[in-house]
Amino acid sequence: MISPLTVLVFGAAVVGSALTAVALRVRRVPGTRWFALLMAGVTLWAGAVGMQLVADTTVATRFWYTVKYLGVGLTVTSWFAFALSYAGVSERLPTWSVAALVVEPVALLVLAATNARHERLWSATSVVTVDGFSVVESTYGPLFWVHAVYSYVLLGGGTLVLLWTFYRRDLYRRQVAALLVGLALPWVANVLHLVDASPTAPVDPTPIAFVGTGLSFAVAVGRLRFLDTMPVVRELARDAALEGMTAGAIILDSHGYVVDANAAAVGLLGRSRESLLGEPFDSVLPEVGIDVGAGADAGAGASPDAGAYDRVGEGTRIGEGTRSVRGDGGVDTSAVGGRVVNVDVGGRRRHLRVESSPVNAYGGRAIGRLVTLRDVTEQLIREQRLEVQNRVLRHTVRNDMNVVLGHLDRLATDLDDPAHRRAAEVSREKGAHVVDQSEKARNVERLLTSSRVRDLDLDDLVGAAVADCRVTHPDASVTTAVPPGTYVRADESLPEALRELVENALSHGEGPVAVAATVDDDTDVVTVEVRDEGPGIPPHERTVLTAGRETALEHSNGLGLWLVKWAVSRSGGSLDIRDAGSRGCVVSLSVPRA
């Protein structure tokens, strides 16, 4: 018999089967298999009820009434498992806990199939005809109500998981809303049926409401890319990223206990993951003082050297520091205020740099901290070797070249042959250049190791750079144009970089030098241009700066432009070199406005 009721019930089965097929096509996406089982349960439930309504014998009616319970158990269990999988929660649960969900629907099916013997699910059944449809009337037994309570616990749990996802994930809110609407319709109808308040009594309205479920889920699939993007993918990606980090990562709870650690942290500390979990962080790395509950400023008060911590973003960075070289050839990390800690792993001393940032709940409340560990042993040793080599080399060059320059001065004075005298003078100029480069290298190292980013008055910087250069170029023509009150947020090495640019322009140029600054209000970037009329900067010099490294064939003739590049980079800016027409060069450096 065809009627609006049978059309709706079988329509729900058709929509459910269509969504099952769609989900199976993308079953590689986490969560879609449970969704496919959910829609298969809806299809079976609605289809069994539809077949029951149109059955023409009592035996067939009772058969489909029993089959319905397979769909009921499958729908409830799959909904809960799908909600956990959709939100990424199931990935953190042991396998057996998810597998245990299969027990109840199997038990329900067995009880339904054998109910005639024990009548614990329902009793006193009778088949009645209502408006031409066959309907089973029965009295629910005690095991049915156990099943009902269990089902609503799972439904409530899955709903809470989705509400939690709705609150936490703005990107997926429309998806979750569509799922919750699709869930609410049949279960409101089911509650009305169980309390005998349904307008369709004695026909169970739950399968009819599945039509709304199917339409709501279809909107989620077709319009909201439900089966393409799910929160679980994001959660799995975050877990994979954390586990795949080359840096060690330790997660602390609000009391400072270790709740997770990635493989890199386990290797760096030389301990098993099991031995770390549940340990107070103070016992894992007692050298690092981290106040877990102090939010973004954590660690500042707990450190033995509170001033050593630099706040970066919303976390506490335990970062750059000054090291000294010990006489025994080891690396002295005592000057870094607890930012680099020493651990013995496999009989070897390792130096770990520690960084810490808060883990905030939604709403901004700190609920723990993420501590990252990086093995900087080789870096410290390499930097120590470079430091020693540079110091020895500079000392040797300065002292020995001063002796050479002294002898060249005597030769230039004593030689009678003009050609020989000229050779001595050229040699002296080259030697003086070597000494100058050695001294410049020392200044560059000093600037780049001790400087920091702060607000600087650009007008003062340009004025000081020009004034310094006028000492060695008293007759030079230099014009400046800097908007009054212009401040930049830059590294403290920027003044030396500006002086280097002006000095370079005066030394190699043949005409006036212009220094001009402009401010871009849209991007809050200040651009300083130094323009000269000299031969320009050779292409190979520019190539070296662009590539960021020197080779035997491509190398710079000095440190000046490198200093400029480093200063601008440390300031978060950019450097540009271009020709100024037929002759001359324009060097532009752009830095953030303060």
Secondary structure, 3 states (H helix, E strand, C coil): CCCHHHHHHHHHHHHHHHHHHHHHHCCCCCCHHHHHHHHHHHHHHHHHHHHHHHCCCHHHHHHHHHHHHHHHHHHHHHHHHHHHHHHCCHHHCCHHHHHHHHHHHHHHHHHHHCHHHHCCCEEEEEEEEECCEEEEEEEECHHHHHHHHHHHHHHHHHHHHHHHHHHHCHHHHHHHHHHHHHHHHHHHHHHHHHCCCCCCCCCCCHHHHHHHHHHHHHHHHHCCCCCCCCHHHHHHHHHHHHHHCCCEEEEECCCCEEEEECHHHHHHHCCCHHHHCCCEHHHHCCCCCCCHHHHHHCCCCCCCCHHHCEEECCEEECCCCCCEECCCCCEECHHHCCCEEEEEECCEEEEEEEEEEEEECCCCCEEEEEEEEEECHHHHHHHHHHHHHHHHHHHHHHHHHHHHHHHHHHHHHHCCCHHHHHHHHHHHHHHHHHHHHHHHHHHHHHHHHHCCEEEEEHHHHHHHHHHHHHHHCCCCCEEEECCCCCEEEEECCHHHHHHHHHHHHHHHCCCCEEEEEEEECCCCEEEEEEEECCCCCCHHHHHHHHHCCCCCCCCCCCCHHHHHHHHHHHCCCEEEEEECCCCCEEEEEEEEEC
